[in-house]
Amino acid sequence: MKNIIFVFGTRPEIIKLAPVIIELRKYPQDYNVIICNTEQQKELSNQTLAYFGLKADINLDCMRENQSLAGVQSKILTSLEDVFNTHNIDATIVQGDTMTVLCGALVSFYHKVPIYHVEAGLRSYDIFEPFPEEVMRQMTSRVADLHFAPTEKNKQALLKENIDENKIHVVGNTVIDALFCLSDDVIEQSRQFFVEKNIDVNDKLVLITAHRRENHGERIDRIIDAIEYLAKEFSNHTFVIPVHPNPNVKNKIHSRLEKYDNIKLLTPLDYPYLVYLMKHAKLILTDSGGIQEEASSFSCPTLVMRYETERKEGIEAGVSVLVGADYDKIVKLSSEILSKPLAETRLKAQNPYGDGTASRQIENIIRKF
């Protein structure tokens, strides 16, 4: 039996690793799965774990208010060092490009423990877009032993960096696997949640998320300006914004937008509730990475409020459009979509991120490795 530790700390990591954890736990005679949550996003991560029926074996409580990036890194590194010193670890699985991912990879490397990187090979090639994630994932690739790339484009990016082709496996994105975890009961619970919130989830719904570090400051002001214009111009539409708890985002959004009746400001949503909104939205405005992938499954037009994206497959498929924090682009493209009936806005593009079998493929590859 192999002791395999999953190291994560944010909601997107859990969403994309939960299907892999569940898959490996089907074989208790082969894998002893250890779940380690750095709690980089404490409330969001634990909330999402519970949805998947999972609970962390180790909680590290690494975040403090107004921590610097260096402070977060040093805290996670030293906390994980203690974990590796007190557990016999045979392999480490990380996902994506967060500080937790880099720290998990580094501590594993220092202990000469194999590293399996889920969602490997995403690149924007601009170290400040997204910041600091682009550097995190590039550095993780240097020490990983298995690279689970969602798409062929991701594989080619790794090959250009002289990663051994035998270590790279194109498996699709596990976020699609996670979508298949939604039961009919969960969907009904999600519907009821919005009924109780007096939010009409109909064919005139706009979902908006904004939280990325590079969009703080003047960029978030321009994004809010655009949302404000759209809410006035399309007053018969409902704009739902799950507001990120970071005060750089939260305070500005509430001070500017809470006065509008057709703008619904919510606390961060449970994963199934967010999926329910994506499934029914007429338009999505987001700077999130995961939502770019999930929206593809629902054929929902998505304006990506970033200047660079590592998820170029969605752009090339015509599912997503890069608009940055450009007021004019956001307003123009949103208006074009919102002026049409929902049926005319649904996209015909094929989902470029896989068929929902990534977790099974990953388990098979790990078993052989």
SVG drawing of the C-alpha trace seen along z (x, -y; Angstrom):
<svg xmlns="http://www.w3.org/2000/svg" viewBox="-38 -53 54 58">
<polyline fill="none" stroke="black" stroke-width="0.4" points="0.0,0.0 1.2,-3.5 0.7,-6.6 -0.4,-9.3 -0.9,-12.8 -3.2,-15.3 -2.0,-18.9 -4.4,-21.7 -5.8,-24.9 -8.3,-26.6 -11.8,-25.8 -10.8,-25.3 -8.1,-22.9 -10.6,-20.8 -13.1,-20.8 -10.5,-19.4 -8.9,-17.0 -12.0,-15.6 -12.8,-13.3 -9.2,-12.0 -9.4,-11.4 -12.7,-9.6 -11.2,-7.4 -8.1,-6.4 -10.2,-5.6 -12.0,-3.0 -8.8,-0.9 -8.1,-1.0 -5.8,2.1 -3.5,0.1 -3.7,-3.5 -3.8,-5.1 -5.1,-8.6 -4.1,-11.4 -5.9,-14.7 -3.9,-17.8 -5.6,-21.2 -3.3,-24.2 -6.5,-26.3 -5.2,-29.0 -8.9,-29.7 -10.1,-28.4 -13.9,-28.8 -14.2,-28.2 -12.0,-25.1 -13.7,-23.3 -17.1,-24.2 -16.3,-22.6 -14.7,-19.5 -18.0,-18.9 -20.0,-19.0 -17.9,-16.1 -18.4,-14.2 -14.7,-14.6 -12.8,-15.8 -9.2,-16.8 -7.0,-14.5 -4.6,-17.4 -5.5,-21.1 -2.7,-23.6 -4.4,-27.0 -1.7,-28.8 -3.5,-32.1 -3.3,-35.3 -4.9,-38.7 -3.0,-40.8 -0.2,-38.3 2.4,-39.0 3.2,-36.4 6.5,-35.7 4.7,-35.3 2.2,-32.9 4.9,-30.8 7.1,-30.6 4.2,-29.5 3.0,-26.8 6.5,-25.5 7.3,-25.1 3.9,-23.6 4.2,-21.1 7.8,-20.3 6.3,-19.1 3.8,-17.0 6.5,-15.2 8.6,-14.7 5.8,-12.9 4.3,-10.9 5.8,-8.3 4.8,-9.8 5.2,-7.8 3.8,-10.4 2.3,-13.9 -0.5,-15.1 -1.1,-18.8 -3.3,-20.6 -3.0,-23.9 -0.9,-26.9 -1.5,-28.3 1.0,-29.0 0.0,-25.7 0.9,-23.9 4.4,-25.3 5.0,-24.7 3.7,-21.1 5.9,-20.5 9.0,-22.0 8.7,-20.2 8.1,-16.9 11.2,-17.6 13.3,-18.3 12.1,-14.9 12.7,-13.2 9.0,-12.2 7.5,-11.9 5.2,-14.7 2.1,-14.3 0.8,-17.5 -2.8,-17.6 -3.7,-20.3 -0.1,-20.7 1.1,-22.7 -1.1,-25.7 0.8,-28.8 0.1,-32.5 3.9,-33.2 3.5,-36.5 4.8,-36.1 2.5,-38.9 -0.7,-37.7 -1.9,-35.9 0.2,-36.9 1.8,-35.0 0.2,-31.9 2.1,-31.8 5.4,-31.5 4.0,-29.0 3.0,-26.5 6.2,-26.9 8.3,-26.2 6.1,-23.2 6.7,-21.7 10.5,-21.7 10.2,-19.2 7.1,-17.1 7.4,-13.4 4.0,-13.0 2.3,-15.8 -1.4,-15.4 -2.1,-17.8 -5.8,-18.7 -5.2,-19.2 -2.7,-18.6 -1.8,-22.3 -0.8,-21.9 1.4,-18.9 3.1,-20.9 3.8,-23.7 5.6,-21.2 7.5,-19.7 8.8,-23.2 10.2,-23.4 12.1,-20.1 9.9,-18.1 10.3,-14.4 7.4,-13.3 7.2,-10.0 6.2,-12.0 3.3,-13.9 -0.2,-12.4 -3.1,-14.2 -6.2,-13.2 -8.7,-16.1 -9.6,-18.3 -10.9,-16.9 -13.3,-19.8 -15.5,-18.1 -15.4,-14.9 -16.6,-17.1 -19.6,-18.3 -20.8,-14.7 -20.8,-14.4 -24.0,-16.6 -27.0,-14.4 -30.6,-15.3 -31.1,-15.9 -28.2,-18.4 -29.6,-20.2 -33.0,-20.5 -31.3,-21.8 -29.6,-24.4 -32.8,-25.5 -34.5,-25.8 -31.5,-27.9 -32.1,-30.6 -35.9,-30.5 -35.3,-31.2 -32.9,-34.1 -35.7,-35.6 -33.4,-35.3 -35.1,-34.4 -32.9,-31.9 -34.4,-32.4 -33.3,-33.2 -32.1,-36.7 -29.4,-35.9 -25.9,-37.2 -23.2,-35.6 -20.2,-37.7 -17.1,-36.8 -14.1,-39.0 -11.3,-38.3 -7.9,-38.0 -5.0,-39.9 -4.0,-41.6 -7.6,-43.1 -7.3,-44.9 -7.0,-48.7 -8.0,-50.7 -9.0,-47.5 -11.7,-46.6 -13.0,-50.1 -13.4,-49.8 -15.0,-46.4 -17.5,-47.9 -18.2,-50.8 -19.1,-48.4 -21.4,-46.3 -23.1,-49.4 -23.8,-50.5 -25.1,-47.1 -27.4,-46.8 -29.0,-50.1 -29.2,-49.4 -30.6,-45.9 -32.8,-46.5 -34.9,-43.4 -31.9,-41.2 -30.6,-39.9 -26.9,-40.2 -25.7,-37.8 -22.3,-38.4 -20.9,-36.0 -18.5,-38.5 -15.0,-37.3 -14.1,-38.0 -10.9,-39.8 -11.5,-43.4 -9.8,-44.9 -12.8,-43.5 -15.6,-43.1 -15.6,-46.7 -15.7,-48.3 -18.3,-46.1 -20.7,-46.6 -20.2,-50.3 -20.9,-50.8 -23.4,-48.1 -25.6,-47.1 -28.1,-50.0 -29.3,-48.3 -32.3,-46.0 -31.3,-43.8 -27.8,-43.2 -27.7,-40.4 -24.6,-40.4 -24.0,-37.1 -21.4,-35.6 -19.2,-33.0 -21.4,-30.1 -21.2,-26.4 -19.9,-24.7 -23.2,-23.2 -25.0,-26.5 -22.3,-28.1 -22.6,-25.3 -26.4,-25.8 -26.0,-29.5 -23.5,-28.7 -25.8,-26.2 -28.7,-28.7 -26.7,-31.9 -27.2,-33.9 -23.8,-35.4 -20.8,-35.0 -18.3,-37.7 -15.3,-36.3 -11.6,-36.4 -11.7,-32.9 -9.7,-30.1 -12.0,-27.2 -15.2,-28.9 -13.7,-29.3 -13.6,-25.6 -16.9,-24.8 -18.8,-27.4 -17.7,-25.4 -19.8,-22.4 -22.9,-24.6 -22.3,-26.4 -22.5,-29.7 -20.9,-32.8 -18.1,-33.9 -16.2,-37.2 -12.9,-36.7 -11.9,-39.8 -8.1,-39.1 -5.6,-40.3 -3.9,-36.9 -5.3,-33.4 -3.7,-30.0 -6.9,-28.5 -6.6,-29.4 -8.6,-26.3 -11.8,-28.0 -10.8,-31.2 -10.0,-29.2 -13.2,-27.2 -15.2,-30.5 -16.6,-29.8 -14.6,-32.6 -13.5,-36.1 -10.7,-38.0 -11.8,-41.5 -9.5,-42.4 -10.7,-45.2 -11.6,-47.2 -14.8,-49.1 -15.7,-49.5 -15.1,-45.8 -17.1,-44.6 -20.0,-46.9 -20.0,-46.3 -19.8,-42.5 -22.1,-42.1 -24.7,-44.3 -24.6,-42.3 -25.4,-39.1 -27.9,-40.5 -29.9,-42.1 -30.7,-38.6 -32.9,-35.8 -31.0,-33.2 -31.7,-30.5 -29.8,-32.6 -26.8,-33.0 -26.0,-29.4 -22.8,-28.3 -22.4,-25.3 -18.7,-24.7 -17.4,-21.4 -16.0,-21.3 -12.2,-21.3 -11.6,-20.2 -12.5,-16.5 -15.2,-14.0 -15.3,-13.4 -12.9,-10.4 -9.8,-12.2 -9.8,-10.8 -9.9,-7.2 -7.1,-7.8 -5.0,-9.5 -5.5,-6.5 -4.5,-4.0 -1.3,-6.0 -0.4,-6.4 -0.9,-2.6 1.5,-1.9 4.0,-4.4"/>
</svg>
